Amino acid sequence: MINFKQKIAQQIAKATQLNEEELETYIETPKDSKNGDYAFPCFKLAKELKKAPPAIANEIKEKLEVKNEIEKMDVAGGYLNFYINKKILVEEILKEFSENKQYGKSNVGNGRNIVIDYSAPNIAKQFHIGHLRSTVIGGALYNIYKYLGYNVTGINHLGDYGTQFGKLIEGYKLWGEEYDIEKDPINELTKIYIRINDACKEDEQILENCRNNFKKLEDGDKYCTEIWQKFRELSLKEFQKVYDLLGSKFDSWNGEAFYSDKMQEVIDILENTGKLVKSQGARIIDLEDKGINTPCIIEKSNGSTTYATRDLAAILYRARTYDFDKALYVTSYEQVLHFKQIFEVAKLIGLDEKYTNGLEHVSFGMVLLPTGKMSTREGNVVKLYDLLNESTTRAKEIIKNKNPELENQEEVAKKVGIGAIIFNDLSSARIKDEVFDWDTILNFQGETGPYIQYTFVRTKSVLEKAESVPEFNNIKIENLLDEYSLEIVKLINNFKDILIQVTEKNEPSILARYLIDLSKSYSSFYNENKIILENKEIQDARVYLTYAVGNVLKIGANLLGIEMPEKM
């Protein structure tokens, strides 16, 4: 495909004697196509050329030639706008699409290693709606980085260690025979956990026993380790039911416990720096000089380690094992302080700057119910497995009313129900709190997952009526130069850039919003242009464009973790 940005940059470089490659990075795609297909912002040259941006834009315009590809140029404020010859633009974009079975796929990440730490529920606890965001944001980033050629490792850093296990072990020792944890592991273990917590409040000795249990677990005590292993296996079996519904996959299930024998090295290294100091019996790293007022606790007063120690051991292990360029931690913004602390302390454990610079906290907001924040105490925590099944049931009801004759209703309802949950989570900026409202999520007309799926199904229906998709070489580009077709073609052209933007900002909502824009654009095209008609030339062109839209919608949705039904 002709690289239009490069062509424009070449001409501007000739006119200004500035660096062509740098100029190309300045060129933008205007949001409104009335401002051209590409725009060069002259503000960036004002300091260097010591002139006002509009004057620079006009001067450059005078020196440039209008060639085949460029139909016209105009100046708007400090921007020099370029309008590409419509026929050439459409032909080049659709030609590139026709030559790529996996459109938008690239090798921009070739040779770069990315580690993504996501989902990470606590074993022996409910896998609830609060874990959804980490699971689907991390999953989407995993897919997109991979599609762009990065070598990606997805890690489910399970919460399978810590003082709560000392409590659970004690509860199991005292009352294990009263509970059927094999049959209903998470609910039964939750009951034990609540009961032992109450007992700890009443009896200081029980609390002390719990602390000692965790210390024994850290020291490899046979009995404690066997019980802990049982809790872990039963929990993973339950979690897998949710992962199967969401289509989640991980390359590593190494949780906190995996690092239990790797923490001493971290402690030794920190000791040698002279920065590991005692405070109220615990051992800490003071970070005041780094602008962090809360110290990072490395070892508690009873000698047991902390979440931070395990995270530092994990950073060391991942740097050595995966040689990462970026290590992303997909967790809620409530953990901002924790990651500030460990990323700062990580600079003390002898790692190359490449690794410490690559550490990034991909934070996100809370999931709120319309009534407000969820709370375990209030009993309004929604289990994720129940939620996904509820969404599928609701989707089935809607589909039954809309299309009672539809085959495979169960399968379609599953794709629509689960797709709706995933899309709702990813459709707005991750840092925003997400309000969970059924009426919005499953709306087939709003900016939702079902709307994108419905648009895709519409493209499939058109192709079915047309009976075949024409070859690209046989279509007449002249029939795709109306404003509705042009808008779609330009959006298709943006797809690869959209994926790159997602990885630059670790923001899947950029792709989700793009899929809404493409769906809306196709709806306008569909409403304004009859597709199946007597004129075969026009029909073929419009059918091919429909095929391209369906293809890009499906690729984009799959990257977000959403499956597309063929009918609905």
SEFI-259288 format. One line per 8 residues: for each residue y, x, z of C-alpha. Coordinates in nm, 2 decimals, padded with zeros to 4 digits, always signed. Example, Ala and Ser with C-alpha at 12.3 -4.5 7.8 and 13.67 -1.06 7.14 Angstrom:
REM residues 2
-00.45 +01.23 +00.78  -00.11 +01.37 +00.71
This chain:
REM residues 568
+00.00 +00.00 +00.00  +00.36 +00.11 -00.07  +00.51 +00.23 +00.26  +00.84 +00.05 +00.23  +00.98 +00.20 +00.55  +00.91 +00.55 +00.42  +01.08 +00.47 +00.08  +01.39 +00.35 +00.26
+01.39 +00.65 +00.50  +01.36 +00.89 +00.20  +01.67 +00.74 +00.04  +01.87 +00.74 +00.37  +01.76 +01.10 +00.43  +01.90 +01.20 +00.09  +02.23 +01.02 +00.16  +02.28 +01.16 +00.51
+02.09 +01.49 +00.50  +01.91 +01.38 +00.82  +01.54 +01.41 +00.91  +01.33 +01.16 +00.70  +01.05 +01.12 +00.96  +01.30 +01.05 +01.24  +01.49 +00.80 +01.03  +01.17 +00.62 +00.95
+01.11 +00.56 +01.32  +01.45 +00.38 +01.35  +01.38 +00.12 +01.08  +01.31 -00.22 +01.22  +01.16 -00.55 +01.09  +01.43 -00.82 +01.16  +01.31 -01.13 +01.36  +01.50 -01.35 +01.11
+01.41 -01.29 +00.75  +01.76 -01.40 +00.65  +01.86 -01.04 +00.77  +01.62 -00.88 +00.51  +01.27 -00.75 +00.53  +01.38 -00.42 +00.69  +01.69 -00.32 +00.88  +01.83 +00.03 +00.95
+02.04 +00.03 +01.28  +02.33 +00.27 +01.23  +02.42 +00.28 +01.60  +02.18 +00.57 +01.64  +02.39 +00.78 +01.40  +02.73 +00.70 +01.55  +02.74 +00.99 +01.79  +02.61 +01.24 +01.54
+02.84 +01.13 +01.25  +03.13 +01.04 +01.48  +03.19 +00.71 +01.30  +03.16 +00.34 +01.38  +02.82 +00.19 +01.29  +02.95 -00.06 +01.03  +03.14 +00.22 +00.85  +02.82 +00.44 +00.85
+02.62 +00.14 +00.71  +02.87 +00.09 +00.43  +02.88 +00.46 +00.34  +02.50 +00.48 +00.32  +02.49 +00.16 +00.11  +02.73 +00.31 -00.14  +02.51 +00.62 -00.18  +02.18 +00.44 -00.22
+02.02 +00.32 -00.55  +01.88 -00.02 -00.59  +01.53 +00.06 -00.72  +01.23 -00.16 -00.83  +01.11 -00.22 -00.48  +01.45 -00.30 -00.32  +01.61 -00.61 -00.46  +01.93 -00.59 -00.27
+02.11 -00.44 +00.04  +02.38 -00.58 +00.26  +02.56 -00.48 +00.58  +02.57 -00.70 +00.89  +02.75 -00.54 +01.18  +02.60 -00.20 +01.24  +02.29 -00.28 +01.04  +02.20 -00.19 +00.68
+01.96 -00.46 +00.57  +01.71 -00.42 +00.29  +01.55 -00.70 +00.08  +01.22 -00.60 -00.09  +01.14 -00.75 -00.43  +00.94 -01.06 -00.33  +00.67 -01.02 -00.59  +00.60 -00.66 -00.51
+00.61 -00.73 -00.13  +00.35 -01.01 -00.15  +00.13 -00.83 -00.40  +00.12 -00.51 -00.19  +00.06 -00.69 +00.14  -00.22 -00.91 +00.01  -00.37 -00.62 -00.18  -00.40 -00.42 +00.14
-00.55 -00.73 +00.31  -00.81 -00.77 +00.03  -00.92 -00.40 +00.07  -00.98 -00.42 +00.44  -01.27 -00.63 +00.58  -01.14 -00.55 +00.93  -00.77 -00.60 +00.87  -00.54 -00.42 +01.11
-00.81 -00.18 +01.22  -00.70 +00.18 +01.22  -00.76 +00.53 +01.36  -00.42 +00.58 +01.52  -00.60 +00.66 +01.85  -00.85 +00.90 +01.69  -00.94 +01.18 +01.94  -00.76 +01.01 +02.24
-00.96 +00.90 +02.54  -00.86 +00.59 +02.74  -01.01 +00.48 +03.07  -00.94 +00.12 +03.17  -01.02 +00.01 +03.53  -01.03 -00.37 +03.54  -01.18 -00.68 +03.70  -01.31 -00.51 +04.01
-01.41 -00.80 +04.24  -01.52 -00.74 +04.59  -01.90 -00.78 +04.64  -02.02 -01.04 +04.89  -01.70 -01.24 +04.83  -01.61 -01.53 +04.60  -01.52 -01.43 +04.24  -01.22 -01.66 +04.22
-00.93 -01.74 +03.98  -00.73 -01.46 +04.13  -00.97 -01.21 +03.96  -00.93 -01.38 +03.62  -00.61 -01.20 +03.52  -00.74 -00.84 +03.57  -01.07 -00.94 +03.39  -00.90 -01.09 +03.08
-00.60 -00.85 +03.05  -00.82 -00.55 +03.09  -01.08 -00.69 +02.85  -00.81 -00.76 +02.58  -00.67 -00.41 +02.62  -01.02 -00.26 +02.60  -01.08 -00.45 +02.26  -00.74 -00.36 +02.11
-00.75 +00.01 +02.20  -01.10 +00.03 +02.06  -00.99 -00.15 +01.73  -00.72 +00.11 +01.69  -00.97 +00.40 +01.71  -00.93 +00.51 +02.07  -01.24 +00.63 +02.26  -01.23 +00.37 +02.54
-01.43 +00.35 +02.87  -01.41 +00.02 +03.05  -01.48 +00.06 +03.43  -01.56 -00.22 +03.67  -01.45 -00.04 +03.99  -01.63 -00.28 +04.23  -01.50 -00.34 +04.58  -01.84 -00.24 +04.72
-01.73 -00.03 +05.02  -01.50 -00.04 +05.32  -01.49 -00.18 +05.67  -01.58 -00.53 +05.57  -01.93 -00.41 +05.50  -01.96 -00.28 +05.85  -01.88 -00.64 +05.96  -02.13 -00.80 +05.72
-02.40 -00.57 +05.82  -02.34 -00.66 +06.19  -02.34 -01.03 +06.10  -02.66 -00.99 +05.91  -02.82 -00.81 +06.20  -02.72 -01.09 +06.44  -02.78 -01.40 +06.23  -02.93 -01.30 +05.90
-03.24 -01.53 +05.94  -03.02 -01.83 +05.97  -02.88 -01.79 +05.61  -03.06 -01.81 +05.27  -02.87 -01.53 +05.09  -03.13 -01.50 +04.82  -03.06 -01.86 +04.71  -02.68 -01.88 +04.73
-02.57 -01.52 +04.80  -02.19 -01.54 +04.79  -02.15 -01.87 +04.98  -02.39 -01.76 +05.25  -02.24 -01.41 +05.29  -01.90 -01.57 +05.31  -02.02 -01.79 +05.60  -02.16 -01.48 +05.77
-01.83 -01.29 +05.72  -01.62 -01.58 +05.86  -01.85 -01.60 +06.16  -01.85 -01.23 +06.24  -01.47 -01.21 +06.21  -01.44 -01.49 +06.47  -01.69 -01.30 +06.69  -01.49 -00.98 +06.66
-01.18 -01.16 +06.79  -01.37 -01.28 +07.09  -01.56 -00.95 +07.17  -01.42 -00.60 +07.13  -01.77 -00.45 +07.15  -01.88 -00.64 +06.83  -01.58 -00.51 +06.65  -01.67 -00.16 +06.76
-02.02 -00.21 +06.64  -01.89 -00.32 +06.30  -01.68 +00.00 +06.27  -01.98 +00.21 +06.37  -02.19 +00.03 +06.10  -01.94 +00.14 +05.83  -01.94 +00.50 +05.96  -02.32 +00.49 +05.95
-02.31 +00.36 +05.59  -02.08 +00.65 +05.50  -02.33 +00.89 +05.66  -02.62 +00.75 +05.46  -02.80 +00.56 +05.74  -03.12 +00.41 +05.59  -03.10 +00.06 +05.74  -02.73 +00.01 +05.67
-02.77 +00.14 +05.31  -03.07 -00.09 +05.24  -02.88 -00.40 +05.35  -02.56 -00.30 +05.17  -02.77 -00.24 +04.85  -02.91 -00.59 +04.88  -02.56 -00.74 +04.91  -02.45 -00.55 +04.61
-02.74 -00.65 +04.38  -02.72 -01.02 +04.47  -02.34 -01.02 +04.42  -02.37 -00.86 +04.08  -02.62 -01.12 +03.97  -02.37 -01.39 +04.06  -02.07 -01.21 +03.90  -02.27 -01.16 +03.57
-02.27 -01.54 +03.53  -01.89 -01.53 +03.50  -01.89 -01.22 +03.28  -02.14 -01.39 +03.04  -01.90 -01.69 +03.01  -01.60 -01.47 +02.95  -01.78 -01.23 +02.72  -01.67 -00.94 +02.95
-01.84 -00.60 +02.90  -01.81 -00.27 +03.09  -01.92 +00.08 +03.03  -01.94 +00.17 +03.39  -02.01 -00.02 +03.71  -01.92 +00.26 +03.94  -01.75 +00.10 +04.24  -01.59 +00.25 +04.54
-01.93 +00.34 +04.69  -02.00 +00.57 +04.40  -01.73 +00.81 +04.53  -01.86 +00.82 +04.89  -02.00 +01.17 +04.84  -01.70 +01.29 +04.63  -01.43 +01.23 +04.88  -01.48 +01.54 +05.09
-01.38 +01.76 +04.80  -01.05 +01.56 +04.78  -00.99 +01.60 +05.16  -01.07 +01.98 +05.14  -00.82 +02.03 +04.85  -00.55 +01.83 +05.03  -00.62 +02.03 +05.34  -00.56 +02.35 +05.15
-00.22 +02.23 +05.03  -00.10 +02.21 +05.40  +00.03 +01.86 +05.33  -00.25 +01.67 +05.50  -00.12 +01.61 +05.85  -00.22 +01.42 +06.16  -00.04 +01.11 +06.26  -00.15 +00.88 +06.55
-00.51 +01.01 +06.51  -00.52 +00.95 +06.14  -00.47 +01.21 +05.86  -00.20 +01.13 +05.61  +00.02 +01.27 +05.33  +00.39 +01.22 +05.40  +00.57 +01.10 +05.08  +00.92 +01.06 +05.21
+01.04 +01.35 +05.00  +00.92 +01.15 +04.69  +01.11 +00.84 +04.78  +00.81 +00.66 +04.92  +00.86 +00.56 +05.29  +00.50 +00.47 +05.37  +00.26 +00.76 +05.41  -00.07 +00.77 +05.22
-00.36 +00.74 +05.48  -00.65 +00.97 +05.37  -00.87 +00.94 +05.68  -00.86 +00.69 +05.96  -00.86 +00.78 +06.33  -01.23 +00.72 +06.35  -01.30 +00.96 +06.07  -01.38 +00.70 +05.80
-01.21 +00.72 +05.46  -00.98 +00.47 +05.29  -00.93 +00.29 +04.96  -00.68 +00.56 +04.87  -00.93 +00.85 +04.93  -01.18 +00.68 +04.70  -00.92 +00.62 +04.43  -00.82 +00.99 +04.44
-01.19 +01.09 +04.42  -01.22 +00.85 +04.12  -00.92 +01.01 +03.95  -01.07 +01.35 +03.99  -01.41 +01.23 +03.86  -01.27 +01.04 +03.56  -01.05 +01.34 +03.46  -01.36 +01.57 +03.46
-01.60 +01.31 +03.31  -01.38 +01.13 +03.05  -01.10 +01.38 +02.99  -00.86 +01.09 +02.97  -00.53 +01.08 +02.79  -00.45 +00.76 +02.97  -00.61 +00.60 +03.28  -00.50 +00.23 +03.32
-00.53 +00.04 +03.64  -00.52 -00.34 +03.57  -00.44 -00.49 +03.91  -00.18 -00.73 +04.06  +00.18 -00.62 +04.14  +00.09 -00.65 +04.51  -00.07 -00.31 +04.47  +00.24 -00.14 +04.34
+00.30 +00.07 +04.65  -00.07 +00.18 +04.67  -00.06 +00.31 +04.31  +00.28 +00.48 +04.36  +00.12 +00.66 +04.66  -00.20 +00.77 +04.49  -00.04 +00.88 +04.16  +00.19 +01.10 +04.37
-00.09 +01.24 +04.58  -00.30 +01.30 +04.27  -00.04 +01.57 +04.17  -00.17 +01.76 +04.48  -00.54 +01.77 +04.39  -00.53 +02.04 +04.13  -00.53 +01.83 +03.81  -00.37 +01.93 +03.49
-00.04 +01.75 +03.42  -00.20 +01.58 +03.12  -00.41 +01.37 +03.36  -00.14 +01.29 +03.62  +00.10 +01.19 +03.35  -00.16 +00.96 +03.20  -00.20 +00.75 +03.51  -00.06 +00.40 +03.47
-00.06 +00.09 +03.68  -00.08 -00.22 +03.45  +00.05 -00.47 +03.70  +00.05 -00.85 +03.67  +00.18 -01.16 +03.85  -00.01 -01.41 +04.06  -00.20 -01.72 +03.95  -00.03 -02.02 +04.10
-00.15 -02.38 +04.12  +00.12 -02.64 +04.04  +00.14 -02.69 +04.42  +00.20 -02.32 +04.49  +00.02 -02.01 +04.59  -00.36 -02.02 +04.66  -00.49 -01.95 +05.00  -00.84 -01.89 +05.13
-00.74 -02.04 +05.47  -00.61 -02.35 +05.31  -00.93 -02.39 +05.11  -00.76 -02.42 +04.78  -00.91 -02.11 +04.61  -01.07 -02.20 +04.28  -01.40 -02.03 +04.21  -01.39 -01.87 +03.86
-01.74 -01.99 +03.76  -01.65 -02.35 +03.86  -01.32 -02.33 +03.68  -01.47 -02.21 +03.35  -01.73 -02.49 +03.36  -01.47 -02.74 +03.45  -01.26 -02.64 +03.15  -01.56 -02.67 +02.92
-01.63 -03.02 +03.06  -01.27 -03.13 +03.00  -01.27 -02.98 +02.65  -01.59 -03.17 +02.57  -01.43 -03.50 +02.67  -01.12 -03.43 +02.45  -01.34 -03.32 +02.15  -01.57 -03.63 +02.20
-01.26 -03.86 +02.17  -01.11 -03.67 +01.88  -01.43 -03.62 +01.68  -01.73 -03.82 +01.81  -01.95 -03.72 +01.51  -01.90 -03.35 +01.56  -02.23 -03.15 +01.58  -02.28 -02.87 +01.85
-02.03 -03.03 +02.08  -02.15 -02.83 +02.38  -02.10 -02.50 +02.19  -01.76 -02.60 +02.06  -01.65 -02.72 +02.40  -01.75 -02.39 +02.55  -01.54 -02.19 +02.30  -01.24 -02.43 +02.34
-01.26 -02.46 +02.72  -01.30 -02.09 +02.79  -01.07 -01.99 +02.51  -00.80 -02.21 +02.66  -00.83 -02.04 +03.00  -00.81 -01.69 +02.85  -00.52 -01.78 +02.62  -00.32 -01.94 +02.91
-00.36 -01.62 +03.10  -00.25 -01.39 +02.82  +00.02 -01.59 +02.65  +00.31 -01.49 +02.87  +00.42 -01.15 +02.99  +00.17 -01.02 +03.23  +00.42 -00.95 +03.51  +00.51 -01.32 +03.53
+00.33 -01.54 +03.77  +00.10 -01.78 +03.58  +00.10 -02.15 +03.67  -00.24 -02.30 +03.62  -00.19 -02.66 +03.49  -00.48 -02.84 +03.30  -00.24 -03.07 +03.10  -00.07 -02.76 +02.95
-00.38 -02.54 +02.90  -00.59 -02.79 +02.70  -00.31 -02.93 +02.49  -00.41 -02.92 +02.12  -00.04 -02.94 +02.01  +00.13 -02.70 +02.24  +00.14 -02.32 +02.23  -00.21 -02.29 +02.36
-00.56 -02.15 +02.28  -00.68 -02.48 +02.14  -00.38 -02.50 +01.90  -00.48 -02.16 +01.75  -00.84 -02.26 +01.73  -00.74 -02.59 +01.57  -00.53 -02.40 +01.31  -00.83 -02.17 +01.23
-01.06 -02.47 +01.19  -00.80 -02.62 +00.95  -00.81 -02.31 +00.74  -01.20 -02.34 +00.73  -01.17 -02.70 +00.63  -00.94 -02.61 +00.34  -01.18 -02.34 +00.22  -01.47 -02.59 +00.24
-01.28 -02.83 +00.02  -01.19 -02.56 -00.23  -01.56 -02.46 -00.23  -01.49 -02.09 -00.29  -01.24 -01.82 -00.21  -01.09 -01.67 -00.53  -01.09 -01.29 -00.58  -00.75 -01.13 -00.50
-00.73 -00.98 -00.85  -00.75 -01.33 -01.00  -00.46 -01.49 -00.81  -00.11 -01.52 -00.96  +00.14 -01.38 -00.70  +00.42 -01.58 -00.86  +00.27 -01.89 -00.69  +00.33 -01.74 -00.34
+00.70 -01.67 -00.35  +00.82 -01.99 -00.18  +00.97 -01.95 +00.17  +00.66 -02.09 +00.35  +00.42 -01.85 +00.18  +00.66 -01.56 +00.22  +00.69 -01.61 +00.59  +00.31 -01.61 +00.63
+00.27 -01.29 +00.42  +00.53 -01.11 +00.62  +00.35 -01.21 +00.94  +00.02 -01.08 +00.81  +00.19 -00.76 +00.73  +00.31 -00.72 +01.09  -00.04 -00.75 +01.24  -00.12 -00.38 +01.26
+00.23 -00.31 +01.42  +00.17 -00.59 +01.67  -00.16 -00.43 +01.78  +00.02 -00.09 +01.82  +00.30 -00.26 +02.03  +00.03 -00.40 +02.26  -00.10 -00.05 +02.33  +00.25 +00.09 +02.37
+00.34 -00.16 +02.64  -00.01 -00.25 +02.76  +00.10 -00.61 +02.70  -00.16 -00.85 +02.54  +00.09 -01.13 +02.54  +00.25 -00.97 +02.23  -00.06 -01.05 +02.03  -00.10 -01.39 +02.19
+00.26 -01.48 +02.09  +00.20 -01.34 +01.74  -00.10 -01.57 +01.69  +00.11 -01.87 +01.79  +00.38 -01.77 +01.53  +00.12 -01.73 +01.26  -00.04 -02.07 +01.35  +00.30 -02.24 +01.34
+00.39 -02.07 +01.01  +00.06 -02.19 +00.86  +00.13 -02.55 +00.98  +00.46 -02.55 +00.80  +00.30 -02.41 +00.49  +00.02 -02.67 +00.51  +00.27 -02.95 +00.56  +00.50 -02.84 +00.28
+00.25 -02.72 +00.01  -00.03 -02.93 -00.12  -00.32 -02.68 -00.14  -00.61 -02.87 -00.31  -00.46 -02.98 -00.65  -00.53 -03.00 -01.02  -00.33 -02.69 -01.11  -00.61 -02.42 -01.05
-00.37 -02.13 -01.05  -00.16 -02.26 -00.77  -00.46 -02.38 -00.58  -00.63 -02.04 -00.60  -00.32 -01.86 -00.47  -00.27 -02.10 -00.18  -00.64 -02.10 -00.09  -00.64 -01.72 -00.09
-00.34 -01.72 +00.15  -00.53 -01.98 +00.37  -00.83 -01.75 +00.38  -00.61 -01.45 +00.48  -00.45 -01.66 +00.77  -00.79 -01.77 +00.90  -00.92 -01.41 +00.89  -00.62 -01.27 +01.08
-00.63 -01.55 +01.34  -01.00 -01.49 +01.40  -00.96 -01.11 +01.44  -00.66 -01.15 +01.67  -00.83 -01.42 +01.89  -01.15 -01.21 +01.91  -00.95 -00.91 +02.03  -00.81 -01.13 +02.31
-01.17 -01.23 +02.40  -01.15 -01.58 +02.25  -01.42 -01.71 +02.02  -01.33 -01.93 +01.72  -01.53 -02.26 +01.65  -01.59 -02.34 +01.28  -01.52 -02.71 +01.34  -01.37 -02.91 +01.63
